[in-house]
């Protein structure tokens, strides 16, 4: 979990039910608007759009509804996503090597020896 996640969620939590606009969040947190848009796109479950560029926290997404619980939940999701990506990458490389290495091994031995 990055410091950006914590800063964004805490800033949204401070604004309560009224939410906060993209520009004011950017000024308050020091994070670019592009990064904020990407964050909101990735975390639609926790950040609800009120208007086109105004967002608020979805406190019903986690059991307690507190800012700290939302930050922890986002961190867990990012960790799970990273693990799944690594497993997929390992499986893909293992499959590719298992299929193609036996085909090219005889040519490799001829070239070396």
Secondary structure, DSSP 8 states (H G I E B T S, - for coil): --HHHHHHHHHHHHHGGG-EEHHHHHHHH---HHHHHHHHHHTTTTEEEEETTEEEE-GGGSSS--HHHHHHHHHHHHHHHHHHHHHHHHHHHHHHHHHHHHHHHHHHHHHH-
